[in-house]
Amino acid sequence: MLQIIYDIPTAFLLAGFLFLLMPVSAWMILRDQGTAAPIYWCAGGTVLGISLMLLGLRGHVPDWASYMLGNVMLFAGQLLHIHALRKECHRPLKWSSSLGILFLLSFLYWLFWAYMQSAYWRFSLAVTANAGFLIWTAWLARKVALFEPNKS
């Protein structure tokens, strides 16, 4: 019988590689549309791919690169996706707002990592922030779907 061994870092590395491959491929197709939204979306996917690869390399790279930088890049990638969708809704998000959100989350993550040394709080912050970003992304995608006449 075939035994499958699940290795979380390997899953993160594979997902990161796919998140690098897909946005670059999409950008090559969508780059001539004349709008910045595809660039933001593809840049966000690329940043997400790099962040997933950093998270998958934990144990092989310093903790500050894997956990701190990986999670901050995960937040930044999702914010770029939100920028793209808000631009498509004709209600662009201010860059200062995104940078403020990113700075606040980064500061809290650093506080939990360096000062409190609490893996529980770091994980809780990362999961909560990413879930919030995914809910925001889904809500914006729904608005784009209602706004666009595209049936797909």
C-alpha positions as CSV (number, residue, x, y, z in Angstrom):
1,M,0.0,0.0,0.0
2,L,1.2,3.5,-0.9
3,Q,1.9,5.7,2.1
4,I,1.6,9.4,1.6
5,I,3.7,11.5,3.9
6,Y,2.4,15.0,4.4
7,D,5.0,17.7,4.9
8,I,3.7,21.2,5.5
9,P,6.8,23.1,4.4
10,T,6.8,21.1,1.1
11,A,3.2,22.1,0.5
12,F,4.0,25.7,1.2
13,L,6.9,25.5,-1.3
14,L,4.7,23.9,-4.0
15,A,1.9,26.4,-3.5
16,G,4.5,29.2,-3.6
17,F,5.9,28.0,-6.8
18,L,2.4,27.8,-8.4
19,F,1.7,31.3,-7.1
20,L,4.8,32.5,-8.9
21,L,4.0,30.7,-12.1
22,M,0.3,31.7,-12.4
23,P,0.6,35.5,-11.9
24,V,3.5,35.8,-14.3
25,S,1.6,33.8,-16.9
26,A,-1.5,35.9,-16.3
27,W,0.5,39.1,-16.5
28,M,2.0,38.1,-19.9
29,I,-1.6,37.7,-21.2
30,L,-3.2,40.8,-19.5
31,R,-0.4,43.4,-19.6
32,D,-1.7,45.2,-22.7
33,Q,-5.2,46.0,-21.3
34,G,-4.3,49.5,-20.5
35,T,-5.3,49.4,-16.9
36,A,-3.3,49.0,-13.7
37,A,-5.7,46.4,-12.1
38,P,-4.1,43.4,-13.7
39,I,-0.6,44.6,-12.8
40,Y,-1.7,45.0,-9.1
41,W,-3.4,41.5,-9.1
42,C,-0.4,39.8,-10.7
43,A,2.1,41.6,-8.5
44,G,0.0,40.6,-5.5
45,G,0.1,36.9,-6.6
46,T,3.8,37.1,-7.1
47,V,4.3,38.6,-3.6
48,L,2.1,35.8,-2.2
49,G,4.2,33.2,-4.0
50,I,7.4,34.5,-2.6
51,S,5.8,34.7,0.9
52,L,4.6,31.1,0.7
53,M,8.0,29.9,-0.4
54,L,9.6,31.8,2.5
55,L,7.2,30.1,4.9
56,G,8.0,26.8,3.4
57,L,11.7,27.3,3.8
58,R,11.4,27.7,7.6
59,G,14.2,25.9,9.2
60,H,16.5,26.6,6.2
61,V,16.4,30.4,6.4
62,P,16.6,32.6,9.4
63,D,13.3,33.0,11.4
64,W,13.1,36.7,10.6
65,A,13.0,35.9,6.9
66,S,10.7,32.9,7.1
67,Y,8.2,34.0,9.7
68,M,8.4,37.8,9.8
69,L,9.1,38.7,6.2
70,G,7.0,35.8,4.9
71,N,3.9,36.9,6.8
72,V,4.4,40.6,6.1
73,M,4.6,39.7,2.4
74,L,1.5,37.6,2.7
75,F,-0.4,40.6,4.0
76,A,1.1,42.8,1.2
77,G,0.1,40.4,-1.5
78,Q,-3.5,40.3,-0.3
79,L,-3.6,44.1,-0.1
80,L,-2.4,44.3,-3.7
81,H,-5.3,42.0,-4.7
82,I,-7.7,44.3,-2.8
83,H,-6.2,47.3,-4.7
84,A,-6.8,45.6,-8.0
85,L,-10.4,44.8,-7.2
86,R,-11.2,48.2,-5.8
87,K,-9.7,49.8,-9.0
88,E,-12.0,47.6,-11.0
89,C,-14.9,48.9,-8.9
90,H,-13.9,52.4,-9.7
91,R,-13.3,53.1,-6.0
92,P,-9.5,52.8,-5.6
93,L,-8.0,52.4,-2.2
94,K,-5.5,55.0,-1.1
95,W,-1.9,53.7,-0.9
96,S,-1.5,55.5,2.4
97,S,-4.4,53.4,3.8
98,S,-2.8,50.2,2.6
99,L,0.6,51.1,3.9
100,G,-1.0,52.0,7.3
101,I,-2.8,48.6,7.5
102,L,0.4,46.9,6.4
103,F,2.5,48.8,9.0
104,L,0.0,48.1,11.8
105,L,-0.1,44.4,11.1
106,S,3.7,44.2,10.7
107,F,4.2,46.0,14.0
108,L,1.8,43.7,15.8
109,Y,3.4,40.6,14.3
110,W,6.9,41.9,15.2
111,L,5.6,42.7,18.8
112,F,4.3,39.2,19.2
113,W,7.5,37.7,17.7
114,A,10.3,39.8,19.3
115,Y,8.8,41.2,22.5
116,M,6.1,38.7,23.6
117,Q,7.7,35.7,21.9
118,S,4.3,34.1,21.5
119,A,3.8,31.8,18.6
120,Y,0.1,31.5,19.5
121,W,-0.5,35.3,19.1
122,R,1.6,35.5,15.9
123,F,-0.4,32.6,14.4
124,S,-3.7,34.0,15.5
125,L,-2.9,37.4,14.1
126,A,-1.7,36.0,10.7
127,V,-4.8,33.7,10.4
128,T,-7.2,36.5,11.4
129,A,-5.7,39.1,9.1
130,N,-5.5,36.7,6.2
131,A,-9.1,35.6,6.8
132,G,-10.2,39.2,6.9
133,F,-8.4,40.0,3.7
134,L,-10.0,37.0,2.0
135,I,-13.4,38.1,3.1
136,W,-12.7,41.6,1.8
137,T,-11.5,40.1,-1.5
138,A,-14.6,37.9,-1.9
139,W,-16.9,40.9,-1.2
140,L,-15.0,43.0,-3.8
141,A,-15.1,40.2,-6.3
142,R,-18.9,40.0,-5.8
143,K,-19.1,43.7,-6.4
144,V,-17.1,43.4,-9.6
145,A,-19.3,40.5,-10.7
146,L,-22.4,42.6,-10.2
147,F,-20.8,45.6,-11.9
148,E,-19.4,43.8,-15.0
149,P,-21.8,42.3,-17.6
150,N,-19.6,39.2,-17.9
151,K,-21.6,36.0,-17.3
152,S,-18.5,33.9,-16.3
